[in-house]
Amino acid sequence: MHTVAVLSLKGGVGKTTVVLGLASAAMRKGARTLVVDLDPQCNATASLEPEATTAGLSDVLANPTADTVTRAIAASSWGEDVDVLVGSEDAEIHNGQREDAENGLGTLTEALTELTHDEEGPPYQLVLLDCPPSLGRLTRSALIAADRALLVTEPTIFAVSGVQRAFEAVQAERTANNPRLQPLGVVVNRIRARSQEHQFRVEELRDIFGPLVMPVALPDRLAVQQAQGACVPIHQWGTPGAREVALAFNLLLARTLRAGRSRAVAEEDETDDDWE
């Protein structure tokens, strides 16, 4: 089970769009995926239209038992390969930055661990954590639970600043709480190829982050908003713009899954070393 936190510390750059696009690409590939909606705005939950549940994210964070986790997960309207751990508007109460919130930082990890307590192995190949646009307890919990962090930005000056702060947050959590956490990369969303300003900001990102900037950027196409409004995977929308965006998400998913396989090989090598 490969767990990816999708984050930015600036709102409105398209974190949920990236989560939904990756879930759509994974469904097309047949990779069973769980979307965990950590954002109290619950946009991912709304777009995926899951079946009704008797629990939500807030309940899971308060009591991360197998029963609570099971009751908070439902099949999405997209198909059987995409499930949702549904968001909760009242999850904001878990997002405090006070020191007394530190004791609860591991609850999301505990919840996801419950999913692997099955003789048949983990039920999901990919878990996508849709983080809120702030460095509160919810985002920090995601970074502690994740194997990789995917940073989302737009090619604008303020978004570039936000992704810098997000990268620093990833490095801080890796040092303090989660040594296995690695940055997956920086993906640029809503890019317009003919915009000189956008090209300038992309080059600025490459100067800052080097090869961490994804070689594929997500084009700015109306089809993304149309598919989300209709609660339909981008791969099923069928317009030329949707097909262009879907191809970009296919490439982004391929890189994401390769990172997961690399981690699995590294862990296997470490296990072999332990036995020698």
QUIWO-V885953 format. One record per run of one state. SS is the DSSP state (hx for helix, st for strand, lp for the rest). FROM is the first residue (numbers start at 1). TO is the last residue. Records with the same first field share a line. If there is no record, write none. Layout:
SS=FROM-TO  FROM-TO
//
This chain:
lp=1-1  8-14  30-32  38-42  49-56  63-65  76-81  86-88  95-98  105-106  115-125  131-136  146-147  155-156  177-181  190-190  192-195  214-218  220-221  230-233  237-239  276-276
st=2-7  33-37  73-75  82-85  126-130  148-154  182-189  191-191  213-213  219-219
hx=15-29  43-48  57-62  66-72  89-94  99-104  107-114  137-145  157-176  196-212  222-229  234-236  240-275
//
